């Protein structure tokens, strides 16, 4: 991947994260797979790449008083355990199965968001 492409992808992910509060993984993983990385490598790279986004976004939202620190602490601790279990599971699955499961996750999230928008 070129440095220019990485910068553009990072800017796009930061914009999406700052606007919608979602991790860059929604953009990073499919893009990195399209650029030739395997699903596991794309997911691992995405996890590493979102750390600066998380820090910057939290810092900014903190200044608005939007961060619920107690909830964030519990979510963070539980996520550490979950990511360890998820990594073991991801490495035990075949690449095509993992890619399909990620696609299903994206579809479910998209359907949930569309349903909630429709209901309001």
PATORDREN-563397 format. One record per atom (N, C-alpha, C, O, CB): x, y, z. Coordinates in steps of 0.02 Angstrom, whole numbers, padded with zeros to 5 digits, always signed. Glycine has a CB too. Layout:
% PATORDREN-563397
XYZ/...
END
This chain:
% PATORDREN-563397
+00043-00059+00000/+00000+00000+00000/+00045+00062+00000/+00095+00065+00036/-00048+00000+00061/+00025+00110-00040/+00065+00171-00044/+00051+00215+00017/-00001+00210+00049/+00051+00209-00109/+00099+00258+00032/+00091+00305+00088/+00032+00352+00074/-00007+00367+00119/+00156+00346+00099/+00025+00374+00013/-00030+00419-00005/-00098+00386+00007/-00144+00416+00035/-00024+00441-00079/-00103+00324-00014/-00166+00287-00004/-00179+00277+00070/-00237+00283+00092/-00163+00219-00040/-00128+00261+00108/-00136+00252+00181/-00159+00317+00213/-00202+00316+00257/-00070+00228+00213/-00132+00374+00192/-00151+00439+00219/-00224+00454+00202/-00262+00477+00245/-00106+00495+00193/-00243+00442+00140/-00313+00455+00119/-00362+00410+00157/-00415+00432+00179/-00320+00443+00044/-00344+00347+00165/-00386+00300+00202/-00391+00322+00275/-00445+00319+00305/-00358+00229+00198/-00335+00343+00304/-00336+00367+00373/-00379+00428+00382/-00416+00433+00431/-00266+00381+00396/-00375+00476+00335/-00417+00536+00338/-00491+00518+00333/-00532+00544+00370/-00397+00585+00283/-00507+00473+00286/-00577+00453+00278/-00602+00418+00341/-00658+00431+00364/-00584+00406+00217/-00562+00374+00369/-00583+00338+00430/-00590+00386+00488/-00637+00379+00528/-00533+00283+00447/-00545+00434+00494/-00551+00484+00547/-00613+00526+00540/-00647+00541+00589/-00490+00528+00547/-00629+00545+00479/-00689+00584+00466/-00752+00545+00485/-00796+00572+00518/-00692+00606+00392/-00754+00482+00465/-00812+00440+00481/-00816+00428+00557/-00870+00431+00586/-00807+00372+00444/-00759+00415+00589/-00759+00404+00661/-00781+00466+00699/-00820+00462+00746/-00689+00382+00684/-00756+00524+00678/-00774+00585+00712/-00847+00605+00701/-00878+00634+00745/-00730+00640+00689/-00873+00590+00643/-00941+00609+00626/-00992+00561+00656/-01042+00582+00685/-00949+00611+00550/-00979+00496+00649/-01028+00446+00668/-01010+00406+00730/-01051+00367+00755/-01040+00399+00612/-00949+00414+00755/-00928+00377+00815/-00915+00304+00803/-00918+00264+00849/-00980+00384+00867/-00900+00286+00741/-00885+00216+00726/-00811+00208+00714/-00777+00254+00693/-00925+00192+00664/-00786+00149+00729/-00715+00135+00718/-00699+00134+00644/-00742+00121+00602/-00696+00070+00750/-00637+00147+00630/-00614+00147+00561/-00616+00078+00528/-00609+00073+00467/-00545+00174+00557/-00626+00026+00568/-00628-00042+00541/-00680-00052+00488/-00672-00094+00443/-00640-00090+00597/-00735-00014+00492/-00787-00020+00442/-00760+00000+00374/-00781-00026+00322/-00848+00023+00460/-00713+00047+00373/-00680+00066+00311/-00615+00028+00299/-00601+00005+00243/-00665+00141+00311/-00576+00021+00353/-00509-00010+00345/-00512-00081+00320/-00478-00098+00271/-00473-00008+00412/-00551-00123+00352/-00549-00195+00335/-00568-00208+00263/-00529-00240+00227/-00596-00234+00381/-00626-00185+00239/-00641-00199+00168/-00590-00169+00120/-00573-00200+00069/-00710-00172+00151/-00565-00109+00135/-00517-00077+00091/-00451-00115+00090/-00422-00126+00037/-00504-00004+00112/-00427-00135+00148/-00364-00172+00152/-00370-00240+00117/-00323-00263+00085/-00343-00182+00224/-00428-00273+00123/-00439-00336+00088/-00438-00324+00012/-00408-00361-00026/-00506-00369+00109/-00472-00270-00009/-00473-00253-00081/-00403-00237-00107/-00389-00247-00166/-00519-00193-00093/-00359-00213-00063/-00291-00197-00083/-00244-00257-00080/-00185-00251-00095/-00263-00142-00040/-00271-00315-00061/-00231-00376-00064/-00212-00408+00002/-00183-00462+00002/-00171-00362-00100/-00228-00377+00058/-00214-00410+00122/-00264-00466+00134/-00321-00463+00110/-00216-00359+00180/-00243-00516+00171/-00290-00568+00192/-00337-00539+00245/-00323-00487+00274/-00252-00629+00219/-00392-00573+00257/-00441-00549+00305/-00412-00541+00375/-00424-00491+00408/-00501-00597+00307/-00374-00591+00397/-00344-00587+00464/-00295-00529+00469/-00296-00492+00518/-00309-00653+00482/-00253-00521+00418/-00205-00466+00418/-00240-00399+00416/-00219-00351+00449/-00157-00472+00360/-00294-00394+00377/-00332-00331+00372/-00364-00314+00440/-00363-00256+00461/-00387-00336+00318/-00391-00364+00473/-00423-00353+00538/-00371-00332+00589/-00383-00286+00628/-00461-00416+00561/-00315-00366+00590/-00262-00349+00639/-00234-00279+00625/-00221-00241+00672/-00206-00402+00636/-00223-00263+00562/-00198-00197+00544/-00249-00143+00563/-00230-00090+00588/-00183-00194+00468/-00312-00157+00552/-00365-00110+00570/-00366-00097+00645/-00374-00040+00667/-00432-00136+00548/-00358-00150+00685/-00357-00142+00758/-00300-00096+00780/-00309-00054+00824/-00351-00210+00792/-00243-00105+00749/-00186-00062+00767/-00196+00010+00743/-00178+00057+00778/-00121-00091+00737/-00225+00017+00684/-00233+00084+00655/-00286+00126+00690/-00282+00187+00688/-00250+00078+00582/-00335+00095+00722/-00387+00135+00753/-00367+00163+00821/-00402+00206+00848/-00449+00093+00761/-00312+00140+00849/-00291+00166+00915/-00283+00242+00915/-00309+00275+00961/-00227+00133+00936/-00247+00271+00867/-00242+00345+00867/-00310+00379+00858/-00322+00432+00887/-00193+00367+00812/-00353+00349+00817/-00419+00378+00806/-00460+00378+00870/-00493+00427+00886/-00456+00339+00751/-00456+00322+00907/-00491+00317+00970/-00467+00371+01019/-00507+00405+01051/-00482+00247+01001/-00401+00378+01023/-00372+00427+01070/-00393+00498+01051/-00414+00537+01093/-00295+00421+01070/-00388+00515+00987/-00405+00583+00965/-00480+00596+00973/-00500+00649+00996/-00385+00593+00892/-00521+00547+00954/-00593+00556+00959/-00616+00563+01031/-00658+00604+01047/-00629+00498+00927/-00588+00522+01075/-00606+00526+01146/-00584+00593+01175/-00622+00624+01212/-00573+00468+01185/-00525+00614+01158/-00500+00678+01183/-00546+00735+01162/-00564+00778+01203/-00428+00692+01156/-00567+00735+01100/-00610+00788+01074/-00679+00784+01106/-00705+00835+01129/-00616+00782+00997/-00709+00725+01109/-00775+00717+01138/-00776+00732+01213/-00826+00754+01241/-00801+00646+01125/-00719+00719+01246/-00712+00734+01317/-00722+00808+01330/-00753+00828+01379/-00644+00712+01344/-00695+00850+01285/-00702+00922+01293/-00774+00945+01288/-00791+00999+01312/-00659+00958+01242/-00817+00905+01257/-00888+00921+01253/-00928+00890+01310/-00988+00901+01316/-00916+00898+01186/-00894+00850+01351/-00929+00817+01407/-00969+00756+01386/-01015+00736+01421/-00974+00865+01441/-00952+00727+01329/-00991+00671+01301/-00966+00602+01321/-00998+00552+01306/-00991+00675+01227/-00909+00597+01355/-00881+00532+01371/-00907+00510+01439/-00903+00547+01488/-00803+00535+01371/-00933+00450+01442/-00954+00419+01505/-00898+00373+01527/-00893+00316+01504/-01023+00380+01497/-00854+00399+01570/-00791+00365+01587/-00802+00297+01619/-00765+00250+01603/-00751+00408+01633/-00851+00290+01663/-00861+00225+01696/-00882+00172+01644/-00855+00117+01644/-00916+00231+01751/-00928+00190+01602/-00950+00143+01549/-00891+00128+01502/-00882+00070+01481/-01008+00173+01509/-00851+00179+01486/-00794+00169+01442/-00743+00121+01473/-00715+00079+01439/-00760+00235+01426/-00732+00127+01538/-00686+00083+01573/-00710+00010+01569/-00671-00035+01553/-00677+00104+01645/-00773-00001+01584/-00800-00069+01582/-00799-00097+01511/-00780-00155+01500/-00872-00071+01610/-00818-00056+01463/-00816-00078+01393/-00744-00095+01372/-00732-00146+01339/-00844-00024+01347/-00697-00053+01392/-00627-00064+01374/-00599-00128+01404/-00567-00167+01369/-00585-00006+01396/-00612-00139+01468/-00587-00200+01500/-00618-00262+01469/-00583-00311+01454/-00601-00198+01576/-00683-00261+01459/-00717-00318+01428/-00692-00329+01357/-00686-00386+01334/-00793-00309+01429/-00678-00274+01321/-00654-00280+01252/-00585-00312+01248/-00570-00348+01200/-00651-00211+01220/-00543-00300+01298/-00477-00332+01299/-00485-00408+01302/-00450-00444+01266/-00436-00306+01359/-00530-00431+01344/-00542-00503+01349/-00572-00528+01283/-00551-00579+01256/-00590-00519+01408/-00622-00490+01258/-00656-00511+01196/-00610-00514+01136/-00616-00559+01095/-00712-00464+01182/-00564-00466+01131/-00519-00466+01073/-00471-00525+01075/-00451-00551+01023/-00481-00399+01069/-00451-00544+01135/-00408-00603+01141/-00444-00666+01117/-00417-00706+01079/-00384-00612+01215/-00507-00674+01139/-00547-00731+01118/-00562-00728+01043/-00560-00779+01008/-00613-00735+01159/-00577-00667+01020/-00593-00659+00949/-00534-00674+00904/-00542-00702+00849/-00616-00589+00936/-00474-00656+00926/-00414-00671+00886/-00403-00746+00880/-00385-00771+00827/-00352-00637+00917/-00413-00781+00935/-00407-00854+00933/-00458-00883+00884/-00442-00927+00844/-00416-00885+01004/-00520-00859+00889/-00573-00884+00844/-00557-00867+00771/-00564-00910+00728/-00641-00854+00864/-00536-00805+00758/-00520-00784+00690/-00466-00827+00659/-00469-00845+00600/-00499-00710+00688/-00415-00844+00699/-00360-00885+00673/-00381-00958+00663/-00347-00994+00627/-00301-00881+00719/-00435-00979+00694/-00457-01048+00685/-00504-01057+00625/-00518-01113+00605/-00493-01072+00749/-00528-01002+00597/-00574-01005+00541/-00537-00999+00474/-00484-00968+00470/-00627-00950+00547/-00566-01028+00423/-00538-01020+00356/-00550-00947+00333/-00598-00915+00354/-00570-01070+00305/-00506-00924+00290/-00509-00855+00265/-00577-00838+00235/-00606-00786+00250/-00454-00844+00212/-00604-00882+00192/-00668-00867+00160/-00725-00865+00210/-00771-00824+00202/-00682-00919+00107/-00724-00907+00261/-00776-00906+00312/-00772-00841+00352/-00823-00809+00365/-00769-00967+00359/-00713-00822+00371/-00703-00760+00409/-00726-00699+00368/-00758-00654+00395/-00630-00751+00429/-00710-00698+00305/-00731-00643+00262/-00807-00640+00255/-00836-00586+00258/-00699-00650+00192/-00839-00697+00248/-00912-00699+00243/-00944-00676+00309/-00993-00639+00309/-00937-00770+00225/-00917-00698+00365/-00943-00677+00430/-00937-00602+00439/-00982-00570+00466/-00906-00714+00486/-00882-00573+00417/-00874-00500+00421/-00926-00466+00377/-00955-00415+00397/-00802-00479+00399/-00938-00492+00318/-00990-00465+00274/-01059-00468+00305/-01098-00420+00300/-00990-00502+00207/-01074-00523+00337/-01139-00530+00372/-01144-00478+00428/-01196-00447+00437/-01147-00602+00400/-01090-00469+00465/-01090-00419+00518/-01106-00350+00490/-01147-00314+00518/-01022-00417+00554/-01074-00331+00435/-01087-00266+00405/-01160-00260+00382/-01190-00207+00390/-01040-00255+00345/-01187-00313+00353/-01257-00311+00331/-01305-00305+00390/-01354-00268+00387/-01274-00374+00291/-01292-00341+00444/-01335-00338+00503/-01333-00267+00533/-01385-00240+00551/-01313-00390+00556/-01274-00239+00538/-01268-00171+00566/-01304-00121+00521/-01340-00077+00545/-01193-00151+00574/-01295-00128+00455/-01328-00082+00408/-01404-00089+00413/-01440-00039+00412/-01305-00097+00336/-01429-00150+00419/-01501-00161+00425/-01528-00132+00490/-01581-00101+00490/-01517-00236+00422/-01491-00139+00544/-01512-00112+00608/-01517-00035+00604/-01565-00006+00628/-01464-00133+00664/-01467-00004+00575/-01467+00069+00569/-01524+00092+00525/-01558+00141+00542/-01400+00094+00541/-01535+00058+00469/-01590+00076+00424/-01657+00067+00458/-01701+00110+00451/-01587+00034+00360/-01666+00014+00496/-01728+00001+00532/-01742+00055+00583/-01799+00080+00588/-01725-00067+00566/-01691+00074+00621/-01701+00126+00672/-01716+00194+00640/-01757+00232+00666/-01638+00132+00716/-01684+00208+00584/-01697+00272+00549/-01768+00273+00523/-01801+00325+00524/-01647+00283+00492/-01792+00217+00498/-01859+00211+00471/-01912+00217+00525/-01965+00246+00514/-01867+00145+00434/-01897+00190+00583/-01945+00189+00639/-01955+00257+00670/-02007+00269+00703/-01923+00141+00691/-01908+00302+00662/-01914+00369+00693/-01948+00414+00645/-01959+00473+00661/-01846+00398+00713/
END
